[in-house]
């Protein structure tokens, strides 16, 4: 079977096709066990693009095959105080389950890196669940690894407090 051609691009939050793809793909992720297993509200799906557009440091990358959205990466620019340069946090990585194993995440992550380099960023960051071995392997292929300053202090942990 021939690998289908994948179009990877930075999303335009004002493009209706891109806006719908953002909501649909993020909902697919939310419904997956790795995303919590629950659907997003209709309001969230419909308002996602317009809310992201209000945030100048947000950007998204979409992947399409034959005009159909199959992948999404949402990113937010932050700032490294230790390096005094911007960084990009990869917040969501989504590939439709029907299209996994085709290298789509690799192509999207490469596009994110290209955008980050254009912005003068010093690094990319992301969070991954300990048990998500497939995602961890994909991220390692792109050069990601666990974060630690001093091995005796252990690896950094990602915590949250819901408001």
N, C-alpha and C positions, 0 to 999 in steps of 0.2 A: 504494500500500500504506500502510495506517495504521500509525503507530509504536505498538508495543505499550506498555502501561502498565508502568512500571518502579517497583518498590518498593525504596527504598534505606533501610537502617537500620543502626544500630550493632549488631554481633553480640553475642550472649550466649554466652560460651564454655561455659556449662553446658547450653545448649539443644542436644539431639542433632542436630537438623536443621542448625543453624548449624555445629556442630562438624564434621559430615560435609562440609558445603559448603566449609569452610575447607581441609580436606585435599584434596578433589577439585579445587577451583579452583587452589590453589597448585601441585598436581601438573601441571595443564594448563599453567601458566606455566613450570614447570621443564622440561617436555617441548618447549616452544617454543624456537626458536633464540635468542630474546632472553633466555631463562632458563637457557641452557646446554645444552639439547637432551637431557637425561637425566631419567628418572622419579625421583621421590622414593622413598625406602624406604617400605614399608607401615607400619613403625613410626612414621616421621615423619608420614605422613598421618593415622594414627590418634591420635597423641599431641599433635598440634599445638595443638588447642584447650585441652587440659588444661595444657600447658606455658605457653601464652600467659596462661592464667588465673592462673598463679603470679606473673606480672609485673604489678604494679599500674600501671605506666606504659604498658602495651600496650593498644591497642584496635584493633578491626577494623571495617570497613564492608562490608556485603554488599549486592548487588543481585539482585533476583529478578524474573523475568517469568513470570507464570502459575504461581507457586509453585516454579519451577525456578531454582536459583542460576546466575547468569550473570556476576557480577562480584565482585571482592574487592579491598580495600585494607587492608594491614596497616600499623599505625603505632606509633611508640614516642615517648613524651615524653622530651625531653632538657632541657637548660638552657643558656641563653645567658648566659655570664658577663659579656659586654660590656653587656647590657641588664638583667641580673639578673632575668630572667623565664624561664618555661618556653618551649619550642618543641616542635613536633611534626615528627619525621622520618617521611616516607612511605617505607616500606621496600619494599613490593610493590604493584604495580598490575596487576590481572588482569581482562581481559574475554575471555570465550570467543570464539574466532575466528569462530564462527558468528553472534555478536551484535555484532561490531565495526561502527562507523559509525553507531550509533544514539544516540550521546551518553551512553552509560552511564558512561564514565570521568568525564565532566564532572559528572554528577549525584553520583557517589561522592566526587569531590574537593570538591565544594561541601559535602557532608555532613561531610567531614573538617575543612574550614575552619570550619564551624559549631561542631563539637565543640572545636576548638582555641581559638576565640574564647570559648566558654563556660569553658574552662580558664584563660583569661587569657594565652594564649600570644602571643609577640611575632612569630613567623614560622613558616612551614612550609618544610621542606627535603626534597629528594629527589635521587636519582641517576638518570641516564639515559645509556644508551649513545650515543656520538657518532653512530652510524649509524642510530639509531632515529628517523627523521624523523617518523613518524606520532605517536609518543609526544611528541616535542619540540613538535610543533604543538599537540597537545592540552594540554600543560602551559602553553604560552605563552598559549593561550586563557584559562586560569585565572589568568594574571598571573605565572607563574614565569619566571625568566630566570637566566642564568649568574651566578655569584658572584665578585666581586673587590673588594678594598679599594682598591687602587691600580692603575689601568690599566697602568702601566709594569711592574708585577710579574706581570701576567697573571691569568687566571682560576684559581679554586681547582680542584684535582684531587682525585678520590676514590681513595685507595689502600687496599690491604689486605695483611695478612700472615696467612696461614692457619695456624692452630694445630692 
